[in-house]
């Protein structure tokens, strides 16, 4: 295993703010930003440097795409389970109740759209609530997220 050596350096406050901002945008450590900058500076070949930049970006895009694939799988399964449950438990309505059921459906859908808009505006996301690390890990309500809880 390769170990890294520690080094203390000093930066102008404005430069340090730029490094911190870049680290936050890229979701990496400040050390990784500095290490990449020094490696780029010391690299003699500009094409290799450009290739390294593209490789890092492609790796990041690949990881993001993998995350999107997983999110899409979760959403697809969630929707299909909901539809199956809804179709299973919803009894047929007589013709006399169709109009009132349709009106109630419109009212509920409007409420759903408003609730969805609030969640999207605040950044609350269903997929963020799911634990991606370990199935069965405790979640804030005290359950484990397994169906037998």
N, C-alpha and C positions, 0 to 999 in steps of 0.2 A: 504494500500500500504506500502510495506516495504521500508524504506529509508536506505541509506548507510552512514556510518560515514566517514569523511575525515581523512586521516592520512598521514603525511609527513615522508618519509624515505629517507635514503641516500644509494647509491650504488657505488661500484667501477666502474670507467668508462668502463672497459671491460665488466663487468657484465651487465651494463645498455645497452651497444651496443647489447649484445646478446638478451636481453629482447625486445629491439626495433626491431631487425631483426625478432624475432619470431612473434611479433605482426604484422609486415608487411606481413610475409609469411602466417599467419593464417587469416589475414584481421580482426583483433580484436584490441581492445585498449590495451595499456600497462597495464592499471589497471586490465583488465580481465586476462592477463597473470600472473600478480603478485598474484591476488586473487586465481587463480587456483593453482598456485605453493604453496601458503601458505595453502590452503585447503588440498592439497595433503600431505604436510609436517605434518600437524596436524592430518590427518586421521590415526587412529590406525590400521585399517584393510586394508591390501594391496589388497585383492580381491575387496573390495568396491572401492578402488582407481582405480584399473584397470577397473572395470565396469564403473565407471564415465568417464574415458578416452574414453572407447569404445562408450559409449552413446553419448558423445560430438562429436566424429568422425562420428558416424552413423547419428546424426542429421545434421551435416554439409554435409555429402554425400547425405542425403535425400533432403536437400535444393538445392544442386547442380544438382541433378537428376531432381527435379521439374523445375529448370531453363532450363535444356537441353530439357525437354519435351516441354516447352513453345517455345523455340527456334526452335525445329523441327516442331511444329505446324505452326509457322510463316513462316518458309521456305517452308513448303508444300503448304500453302495457296498462298504465293508469286509465287511459280513456277506454280501452277495450274492456277492462274489468268493470268500470262504471257502467258502460252501456249494457253489458251482460246482466249486471245486477238490476239495473233499471228496467230492462225488458222482462226480467224474471218476476219482479215484485209488483209491477204496475198492472192493475186489473183493467180489463176493457171497460169503457164507459158507455152507458146507454146514450142513445141519440139525444135525449132531453138534456143531458148534462154536458154535451159537447161545447156549446157556446160559452157557458160559464168556465169550463175547464180551459178553453182557448184564451179567454180574457185573463184568467189567473196565470196562465203560462206566460203571456206577454208581460204581465206585472212582475213575475218572478225573474224573467229574462232581463228586464230593465234593471232590476236590483242586482242581478249577477254582473251585468256590464258595468254598473257603477262601482261595485265592489272590486272587480278586476281592474278598473281604471285607478282606484285608490292604491291597490297593491303595486301596480306597475309604477305609479308615481312615487311611492315611498321606497321602492327597491326591494320590497319583500317578495321573495320568490319561493314557490313550492319546492323546487329542486334544491334550494339552499337549506331547507329544513331537513332534507334527507341526509343521513350519514353515509358518506361514500367510503369510509375507512373500513369499518368492520361491521358486518351484519350482526345484529343482536346487541350492539353497543347501547348503553343507556342514553335516552334522549331526555330533554328537560322535564317532560311530564312524568318521569319515573318509570316509564315502560321501556322495553328494549326495541320496539319497532317490529317485533316478530308477530305473526298472526295469532299465536297461541297465548299472548299476554292478555 
